[in-house]
Amino acid sequence: MSDLFIVKAKIKEIAGDLNVAGDFSDVLNDKVKQLIEEAISRAKANGRRTLMGKDL
């Protein structure tokens, strides 16, 4: 697995009494990485070097 962008313990905390499958954090991490990469593309396309909430 690549770098982690999420905190597994926080996922379990939010899930409460639900079990969290082993692959859930991996898939979530991939989605978060994708969101970050898309935000980077938007910021660059707008001539900025700062990521902003509106890039999401």
Buried (B, 14 or more C-beta within 10 A) or exposed (E): EEEEEBEBEEBBEEEEEEEEEEEBBBEBBBEEBEEBEEBEEBBEEEEEEEBEEEBE
